[in-house]
Amino acid sequence: MPVNIVKVETKCQLKRFVRFGYELYKGNPYYVPELYEDALSTLRKDRNAAFEFCDADYFLAYKDGKLVGRIAAIVNNRANEKWGSKAARFGWVDFIDDTEVVDALFSTVENWARERGLTEIQGPLGFTDLDREGMLVEGYDRMGTMATIYNHPYYPQHMARLGYVKDVDWVEYLLKVPDEKWEKAERISAIVERKYGLSVVRCKSRSELAKRYGNALFELVNECYADLYGYSPLSKKQIDQFIKMYLPVIDMRLISLIVDKDDNLVALGISIYSLADALRKAKGRLFPFGWWYLAKALFFKHPKRLDFLLVAVKPEYQNKGAFAMVFKNLLDNYLTMDFVDVESNPELETNMKVRSQWDDFEKVQHKRRRAFKKEL
């Protein structure tokens, strides 16, 4: 039977689009589902502020009457303008190991891009750099995280067969939390504080954090990530959306903010409890009972593993020890909270400024993911 490609046009179809990932990886011990409610909001054009400058369509693949694949076709106009490119993106891609299915999905996205005058396709990428991105090419036997994609080993084989080549790679580390304070960071932090007048912010509540530094936090991310692969600056509407979504669930002990003498934010590090096990138990759903597993991990009995979500240091402080100050502050809290290890989450393999910061830690580089590209 031929493969039938159906464009998502209804809420019911969009829900099927999201659920397909859960169905394909059912029983896989390493797959961590994205939160269903968040996925729906991200993909809905009336919910996601990225649609100020993005366009997208979603497609389902059916064979023998059965759903066998999905793919999103995206164009980030702001990124194209910034990088001087005419690129489409593919994302939220999943499929069974069937050549006809894969060919039908990717030919649909490639034709979608050509119809819009675009000349290349990249992915898997999301609307912005804060969405899940990168196809797993190493580490299939490692637990995923809430912020990353998991995929079967046959995915990259199909990409190569279709003529897609490596664009960039991200690497991920599993870092052991040391048993004692990081002496090197202690020394560097003392010097940085004295020489540059920097200090650690102590917010008493999440509301104080949001009020004093919410906008500054994401503006710092915009500044520090500006030259990273595919990045497009977050808009004011996106920043407001992220402040409402993420700051209310941050544990204040797991965030480090560094300011100068005028209270300007110059560096930050954000980590969260690993929600991998909780999301697996919840099967990616808040309701009817999934909220309990997530609430337990966030507020009651926290996991022994952390996810290090992001670090940002103003360019003028990147070679002056500010990162050591960020992580020294975090590590002090990690030690009192009995964490065992930390997932670094994806770092561009070319970003040696960040990768080199882990040289003093016991670590293993245990996952690698890739963005592919193809000229159209």
N, C-alpha and C positions, 0 to 999 in steps of 0.2 A: 504494500500500500504506500502511496506517496505521502510525504510529510506535508501537513497542512499548517501554515503559519497564520495565526490570528492576532490582530492588533488589539491591545487592551483598550477598551472603550467604556467599560462599566465598572462600578465599585466591586461587583461580584468577581469580575475577571481580575481586577487588581489584587483582590484577596487571594485568588488562586495563584497569581504570579508570586506573591510573597510566600505562600504556603509550600510551593513546589520545592524550595530548598530543604525544608524540614522533612518532606517526604523522601527526597532523594538520599538523604544522609541518615535516615532512621536506623538506629542501631549502631552507627559509627561511633566508636569510643573517643574520637578526637575532635569531632565536629561540635562547635559551639554556635547555637542559633542566634541570629540577631533578634532583638526584642521586637515582636510582631507589631506592636502598636507604634514603635519608633519607625520601623520600616515603612509602614503605611503612610505615616506623616511625611517622611522624607520623599516618598514617591508621588504624593498628592500635590498637584500644582497650586491648590488653594491653601496649602499648609507650609510649604517649604519656601523660605525667603530667597533661596538660590534661583528660583524661577524669575526673579527680576532680570537676570541676565543669562539664563539657561533655557534651552528647549529640550524636550525629550519625548520619546514614544517607547512603549513597552510591547513586547511580542511573546506569544506563547506558541510552542510547537507541539502538534498532536500527530500521533501515528497509530493507526489501527484504533482510533477513537480514544487513545490514552494520552494524557499530558506527559511529554517526554523531555521538554526543555523550555528555557526562558532566556531572554536577553533584553537589555535596555539600550536604546540608542540615544546618545546625549550630545549636545553641543554646548560648550561653555564659551559664550561669545566674549566675555571679559578676558578669559585666559587666552583665547585666540588673538585678541587685540593686543594684549600685553606681550605675548611671545611672537607676534608677527606670523602666525600660522593659520592654516585653514583645516583644522583637525576636528573630526568627530571622535567621540569616546564610546566604548561599549562597557557596560557594567551589569551587575546582578545577573551574571551569566552562569547557567547551570544546565547540564545535559547528560543524558545517558550515553554510554559508549557506543555510538552509532554514527557512522560516517554521513549518512543521509540527513540525519537530524542536525548534526553540527554544520554541515554545508548549508542547509536551508536557513538556519539561524544567522550565520555570518553573512551569507549573501543578502539577506534581508537588511541587515544593518549597513552593509557596504552600499547597497542601492539607495538606502535612505540618505546616506551621506552624499552620494553623487548627485542626487536630486537637489541638494542644497548647495551645490557648488563647492563642496569640501574635497580636499585632495589627499587626505590621509586619515587613518583611524588608529586610535591608541586605546589601550586598556589591559586588564579591567581597571577602570577608574570610576569615581562617582561624580557628583556635581561639583564638589570642591574637595580640597585636600583633607578635610575633616571627615569625609565618608570613607568607608572601607575601600581599599584599593590594593592591587597587586595579586597576581596568581601565584599560589604556592608551587614552588619548584623543588624545594628541599624541606624535609621535616614533616612528612605525612604521618609519622608515628608519634607526633608531639601534639599535646593538647593545644587547641587554638585559644584565642582570647576574644572578648566581646568586641574588640575594635578591629579584628582582622578577618579575612576571608579564609575559609577552608575549602579545598577542592580535591577531587580524586587525582591520582597520579597520571591518568590518561589525558587530562586536560592539556598540558603542555605539548603532548605528542600531536594532538589535533591542531594546535596553533602552528607548529612547525610544518605540518602537512599542508596547511592553508596558505603558507608563505609569510606568516608573521614572524618577525625577528625581535630580538631583545632591544628594548629602548632603555630601560634602567632596571636595576635590582635594588631591593631593600633587604637588609639582614636584620635578624633578631637575636638577642642574647638572653640567656637565663643567668642572672647574677645572684650569687650567694650573699645574703646579708651577713656581714662580718660579725664576729662575736664581741668585738670591742670597737671603740670609737676610731674613726679614720684620722690618724695622727697628722698625716700630710695635709688633709683638709683643715684640720684645726689650726695648723700653723699658717696656711695660706689665708684662711678667713680672717685671722687676727691682723695680718699684714694689710689685706684689702680694706678692712674696716678702718684701720688707722690711716692708710695712705689716701684712700679715695672718699672717705666719709660715707661709706655704705652701711646699711643696717638692715636687720631682718624685721619684717612687719609682723606684729602680733594682733590679728583681728580677733575680737571676742566672739563673733557670731558670723553666720553665713550672710545675714542681712547687712552687716557692716562691711563684709568683704565685697558684696555686690554693689553697695552704695559708693564705697571709696575707690574700689579698683576694678569693678566689673568691666567697664569700657576700656580702661587702660590695659587690662590683661589681654584682651583680644586685639587691641591696637598694637601691642608689643609683638604678638604673634604675627600680625600682618607685616610688621617691619622686619622681623627676624627671619621669616619664612619666604620673603619676597623673591629670592633668587633660587628657591628650591624647585625641583621638577614639577611642572604643571600647575604651580600655585597661582591662584587668583585671589586678590585681597577680599576679605570679608566686608560686606556692606554694613551700614549702620543697622539695617533691618535684621540682617543675619546675626549681628552681635547681640542685639536685644533678644533675639530668639534663643541664642545659646546661653545667655545669662539666666533666662527663665528656666531653661531645660536642665542645665548642668550644675550651676552653683548651689541650688538647694540640697543636692545630695552629696556634696563634697565634705569629707571629714577634714576639719581644719588642721588636724595634725599631719595630714598627708599632702599639704600644699605648702610651698616655700616661696615667699615673695621678698625681693630685695629692692630697697629704695635708696635714692641718694639723699643728701642733706635737705633737699627741697621737697621730699616725699614723692618724687617722680619714680615710677616703676622702671627698673633697669634690668631685672632678671626674675625668672620664675621657673618653678618646677611643679608639676601636678602629677600625683599618683592617686590611685584608687584601689580599693580592695578588688582582688580578682573575682569577677562574677561568673567565671566559666562554669563552675560546678552548679551554681544557682540557676543559671540560664538553662543548663542541660536538664536539671530536675524540673524546671518550670516549663520545659519544652518551648521556650521562647515566648510564652504567653503570661500576661499579668493575671488574667482571669480564667477560671474561677479561683484557683489556688496558687498560681505562680507568684503572686505578689508576696506570699509568705516566705518563699525561699530567698527572694531578693532582699526583702526587709531584714531577714535573719542575718544575711551576709553583710548588709550595710550597717545595721544598727545594733545587733545583739551578739552574735558569735562570729567574728570576722575570720575569714580564711587566713592561712599562714603565708599566702602568696599575694604579692602586689602587682599591679600593672602600672608601669611608669608611662603615663600618657604623653607628656610633652615637656620639653624644656625650651626656654627662649631667653637669650641674653643679648642685650643691645650690642650692636657691632663694635662700638668703642670700648666695651668691657669684655669682649670675648677672649682676649689674650691677657687679661689682668686678674684672673683668678675668681671671677664672679661665679663660674659654674661650681667651683669647689665650695663656695659659700652657700649656694643653693642646696647642694647635696649634703653638706655637713649638717645643715639644719634639719633636712629630712631624715638623715641617718640617726640623729639623736632620738627622734621619735620612733623610728623603726625598731631600734634596740629596746625601747621601753615597752613596745607593743608585741614583742616576740615573733616578728615576721622571720620567715626562713629564707625566702628568695623573691626575686623581682624580675618580671618580664620587661625587657626594654621596649618592646613593641617596635614596629618597623623603623629603620634608619637607613637612609640612602647609603649605599656602599661607598659612594664618593665623599660622603660627609665626614671627613676624618676629624673635624673639630669635635663632633659629638662622640664618634666611635672611640677616639683616643682617651676620652674621659673614663672609660671602663678599664683601662690598663692596670689599675691598682686592685682590681677585684678578681676574685675567683669566678670564672665565667665559662660558658660554652656558647658558641654561635650555633644555634640549633635549628634555625629556620631561615629560609630565603624565599623571597617572592619577587615576581617580575611583572613589569608593564611591557607589553608587546606593541609593535607598530607595524603598519603596512601602508605602502603607497597605493593610492587608488587610481 
